[in-house]
Amino acid sequence: MADEVVIRGAQTSDAEQLLSLMRQLEMETTTIAVDEALPDLTITEEAEQIDLINESPYDQIIVAELEGDLIGIVTLQAVLDESETAS
């Protein structure tokens, strides 16, 4: 049986691998946007960011995993009309 890629939401336990993957992607391509603070982010800070994003009804991080290793990432952010966010 061939290995299967698992697509799932990011979890705080992914923080270390996620940082490593984003740092690798930042070096390999110019087609993705990464936070300027990426080089200084700690695993704990990344885990906190994942928690915050997971609590948001408008944002999500999706990861691709193969044999326990993260091999891809997609971030989704809703763009809301100002009238939708006004109180």
N, C-alpha and C positions, 0 to 999 in steps of 0.2 A: 504494500500500500504506500502510495506517495505521501510525503509530508504535506500537511495542509496549512495554509496561512489562516490565522484566526484574526478576524476583524472585531474589535471591541472598544468600549470606552476606556479611556485612561484611568488608572487608579493611582493613589498616592504611592503605592509600592513600585510603580514604574518610574519614579522620579530620577533615579540614578541612570537607568538606561535611556530615558528620554533626554536628559541633559547630554549624554554621550552622543546620541543619535543627532540631536540638533547641532551640536558642535561639529560633528563630522559633515553634516549637510551644509553648514555654513562655509566650510572650507572647500567643499566640492562643487558648489554651484552658486550662481548669483541670481537664480530665479526664485528664491524664497526670501521672505523677510523675517528676520529674527530680531529680538529685542537687543538693544545696544548693551544691556546689562548681562547678557548671556555669559560672557567670560567670567563674571564675578558671582553668578548665582551658585548657591550651595544646594546640596541635595534636599536639605530641610526646606529651604525657600521654594524650590521647585515643587515639592510635595504640597506646600501651602498654596501655591498657585493652582495646582491641579484641583485641590479641594474647593477653592473659590470658584473656579470655572465649572466644576461639577455641580455646585449649588446654584448656578445661574440658569434661569429658564431660557436665556438667549445665546449661550455659548456652549461649545462642546469640543472635546479633544477625542479623536478617534485614532487608535493605533492599529498597526498590522504586526502580528507576532508570528514567528516561525520557530518552532522548537524552543520556546522560552525566550527568544531574543526579539527585541523590537526591531523591525526592519522598515517601518514607514509610519508616517504621522499625517493627519489632516486636522486642521482646526476650523471650526465653523463658528461664525459670529453673525447674529442677526443684525440687519440694518433696519432700524425702526424709523417710521415717520415721526416727526416731532410731536404730532398730535396724539400719537400712541403712548408717549412717555410723559406728557403733561399731566399734572395733578389736578 
